[in-house]
Amino acid sequence: MKPKSGLTRFHNCNILRGGKIIKEDLWIRDGKIVNPEQVFYVEQAEADIAIDCDNLLITPGFIDIQINGGWGIDFSFDYDNVEQGVYKVAKELLAHGVTSFCPTMVTSDKKKYASILPRIKKTPGGKHGATILGVHLEGPFISLEKKGAHSDDYIINPYKGLESLYDIYGSLNNVIIVTLAPELPGALDAIKGLTSLGIKVALGHSTANLADGEKAVKCGANLITHLFNAMLPFHHRDPGLVGLLATTTEKQVFYGIISDGIHTHPAALRIACRTNSDGLILVSDAVAAQGLPDGTYSIGPMSVSVENGRAYVVGTKTLCGSTSALDECIIKFKEATDCSLEYALETASLHPAKALGIEHIKGNLNYGCDADFVIMDPKTVKVLSTWIAGECVYTAPK
């Protein structure tokens, strides 16, 4: 009897690798993707388990870097049951092919940060839910003029740079992204400080001109938060933060974009995609109403009214996040831009992984990467099963 190899082989499948969909088996062991040549020629081993995929598509698991909550949970509001709330959303996301995410907190008071931030810990995924990569802090160091759905009671300037951020947030140990407005006094010093800590900086909720944005990128910022929303509109004499898509800065600038059919016109999606295709990242920016019917919800200290799937600050027509999951955004984005399926899927997997600097372990199906993937119907782009570290964590009902 041959010893156990610990190998699982997925066959009769198409996989997305290197920007192409190819007919190839996928081999995994110990939660990682394995090079079959090593298996065949060096180990001369066979798989313990063989799974026939019936010609379906295997794609890298989706990564949502901006999500405020869902299924009745708001990450900035529900401080009495933080852990339970985060785990509830993490579990629900599996049905949408999301294998990793960044729980996002909007502008809040100092006590909320002290109560919530230490309790949203970076956590590996599994059957309990998607991997928590770290918290995305959106605000309070943003422009009052472009506050969107953020409460102006708590918006402040980072006068002392990184020290101002520590003063408001407390510990930054659980943080992976901070969104701020680069034109604010002290913002550039804050960006340098955050970058030195390995925290990614996104520019957003801002009245910055292009020069402000380019200075911020030189200081370490590499992201734009929900492009076109809560920033100056494109102008031909000064294109603002939107102009960073065609900037001459040395490094790639990534940008989140909400493709829910509400926040961003299809033509705007096409313009962004054709201007800087490598930097485009689909985000859900979903609020507590994700997965639930119309009604009244919360986003931080603000009340949200959801009408026909559109989330507004109560009493206004100010949009405040979406009610769509990331898999829905992928479908709408592909329809709006007529891009390839390969590209649409990579905007929600490889691109966010690159923006976070984790593409060596997440966001693709290269050898040695984590075996986080989705098996889907390539025609409908419907998620049929979700896998984390080589374990099936969700199967769609038949």
Salt bridges, closest charged atoms under 4 A:
GLU24 OE2 - ARG17 NH1 2.66
ASP25 OD2 - ARG9 NE 2.79
GLU43 OE2 - ARG29 NH2 2.76
GLU46 OE2 - LYS2 NZ 3.19
GLU83 OE2 - ARG119 NE 3.09
GLU92 OE2 - LYS88 NZ 3.81
GLU138 OE2 - HIS150 NE2 3.59
GLU138 OE2 - HIS205 NE2 2.79
GLU138 OE2 - HIS226 NE2 3.16
ASP152 OD2 - LYS147 NZ 3.02
ASP167 OD1 - LYS110 NZ 3.19
ASP260 OD2 - HIS263 ND1 2.89
GLU307 OE1 - LYS317 NZ 3.26
ASP327 OD1 - HIS96 ND1 2.97
ASP370 OD1 - LYS32 NZ 2.49
ASP370 OD2 - LYS362 NZ 3.01
ASP372 OD2 - LYS362 NZ 2.72
